[in-house]
Amino acid sequence: MGSGQQQRVATTLPGAVSEAIAASLAPVDAELERCYPGDPGTRQPVHTVYVPGDVFAADTVRSWGTAALAALDEHAPDAASLAAVLGLPDELAEPVHDRVRAKLEREPVEDLRVDFEDGYGPRPDAEEDQAAARAARLIAQAPGDGTAAPYMGIRMKCMEAPVRDRGIRTLDIFLTGLMEAGGLPRGLVLTLPKVTYPEQVTALVRLLEEFEKAHGLEPGRIGFEIQIETSQAILAADGTATVARMIQAAEGRATGLHYGTFDYSACLGVSAAYQSSDHPAADHAKAVMQVAAAGTGVRVCDGSTNVLPVGPTEKVHEAWRLHYGLTRRALRRAYYQGWDMHPGHLPTRYAAVFAFYREGFEQAAGRLVRYAGRTGGDVMDEPATAKALSGYLLRGLDCGALDTAEVARATGLTRADLEGFARPRRGGLTASAQ
């Protein structure tokens, strides 16, 4: 056979066989697309800050940043002191400290939830009505006033009978107030707490459908997070994973699953002294949540610590080390978001997040360059790993741990290139390869 000739390739099966198989699997293909659309490609905040409805004010975001900076200046005023408290390596001390300060000055809160549930408690109806209307007004005004966090919204009361009507009314007042102020803002987030049955999720879906119809909004415009705070939300009486059914019950509206550290721990009988996001019961619940959410576009959020960094410097440092360690632990387990309950948690939230992305930056960039150029190396990476590497860099860019210029220098890739690797189509082809 001459060098210019191609070898004949033989097959046995007629085309009709492939066509028949495609027809038989068409329902499965459709189900895969519906149930597992993949990550939405939007920014995920690194934390959620909860502020009671009666405490929330126009200056809440800035006041949290100011308080966090004051704590940093008092208890770790320079890079060396912060590194000593948290055990940061020398090469990370300066860049982490500088970026934490810059973050607290520029964007101290990434996601803010005005709380009308546990953090607010039962109030006279007239009082909660006014607080809900006020929250809508302030959130609507926030972008124009320069007081907005990238994501803002409310946590309503749950769908259980004793508080159901109150929760629905608060949600209605809040959403109606936003519409009257000009429409639903970008970055709007709603949280439904203490969900036990998928039917409670369905009930919120029906409510939002009615609201959208009443205001001429696009169907599905309003999404929400589901808070996992009961054992029944993880394992149903019939042995199934309830949380997976909740995601389906949301009919595409679920954006996140938030783990509730203390309610869930108490539900399982964990003693108060041991209620923590690193308890084995917490690890089990979040692992089930993580598997249920994988590929669905729903993101998992870790819980919080109730140990506040207040008091003398020694006590603040102790609380900081705990919070820093829990945050780093969560990041290693791919829980990229958590709750922060106090301004003093912000320095260690950002220190942990920035250290996580900066310490792995060079290795991740190098591996992605070798994968993109097919140049080999000491690790044989596949498309799934390229997806993880680019996702890591994108999250680092979004939160401010990394700069666009340094990522471009290290990889030779644009953000669009990174997004192409991070969100490949089914079959493994990236957007840039199609």
Buried (B, 14 or more C-beta within 10 A) or exposed (E): EEEEEEEEEEEEEEEEEEEEEEEEEEEEEEEEEEBEEBBEEEBBBBBBBBBBBBEBEBEBBBBBBBBBBEBBEEBBEEBBBBBEBBEBEEEBBBBBBEBBBEBBEEBBBBBBBBBBBBBBEEBEEEEBBBBBBBBBBBBBBBBEEEBBBBBBBBBBBBBBEEBBEBBBBBBBBBBBBBBEBEEBBEBBBBBBBBBBBBEBBBBBBEBBBEBBEEBEBEEEEBBBBBBBBBBBBBBBEEEEBBBBBBBBBBBBBBBBBBBBBBBBBBBBEBEEEEBBBBBEBBEEBBEBBBEBBEEBBBBBBBBBBEBBBEEEBEBBBBBBBBBBBBBBBBBEBEBBBBBBBBBBBBBBBBBBBBBBBBBBBEEBBBBBBBBBEEEEEEEEBEBEBBBBBBBBBBBBBBBBBBEEEBBBEBBEBEBEBBBBBBBBEEEEEBBBEE
